Amino acid sequence: VPRELLLSRLPAGLELDTWQGQAFVSLVAFDFRGCRVRGVGVPGCINFPEINLRFYVREPGDGGRRGVVFIREFVPSLAVALVARVVYNEPYRAAAMRSQVVRDAETVSVTHDMKARGAGLLTIRARAQAEATIPGEDTAEHFFKEHAWGFGSSRGGRTLVYEVQHPRWKTHRVQSAEVVGDVAGTYGDEWSFIGRSTPQHALLAAGSEIEVFGHAPHARTVPSKP
């Protein structure tokens, strides 16, 4: 995407992280399984899908932490969306959502459907080989999926950081992937090109258990409470 589309959303003290000199946004659909907050499962918020639109940032200088910034995050629970917005100032919204994974001996197919308020149906689907492997660190798959840090902004404009810990994810070789439906109604007219474009990169990750450490001021390296 044009860098100008992202610069106004860049938290203070960070710069865009690029792949082969280009800035990207990613539309990411996944499922939470067994979600717990401080070790406790919250009824209705344990197993659910999420779809987020995000871009990539880094701290300036050699060795700067690489991470993501979320433009919009959709979940099916209004309670989850409200808590994330009020407590963490994260750009969550609630939407009607469903997801499906179909596997056989040769392939795995994943479909996510979402209908946000005032928008039409949006569908993200991918079909890939059943076998999964860990891609090399010099690949696009590694760049887009391996980020240990998330960045955001407080209501006062202060940059916040949180850590996500998980093993390196295996990926399935994608055979086909598409985004169809009402992208403009869901995300706004400036993102409508997503629905008219073929993804430059598509990947399907196997996922794993993860641990997310809460927001902290940008100067702190590792937040203390998962």
Secondary structure by P-SEA (a helix, b strand, c coil): cccccccccccccbbbbbccccccccbbbbbbcccccccccccccccbbbbbbbbbbbcccccccccccccccccccaaaaaaaaaacccbbbbccbbbbbbbcccbbbbbbbbbcccccbbbbbbbbbcbbbbbccccaaaaaccccbbbbbcccbbbbbbbbbbcbbbbcccccccccccccccccccccccccccccccccccccbbbbbccccccccccccc
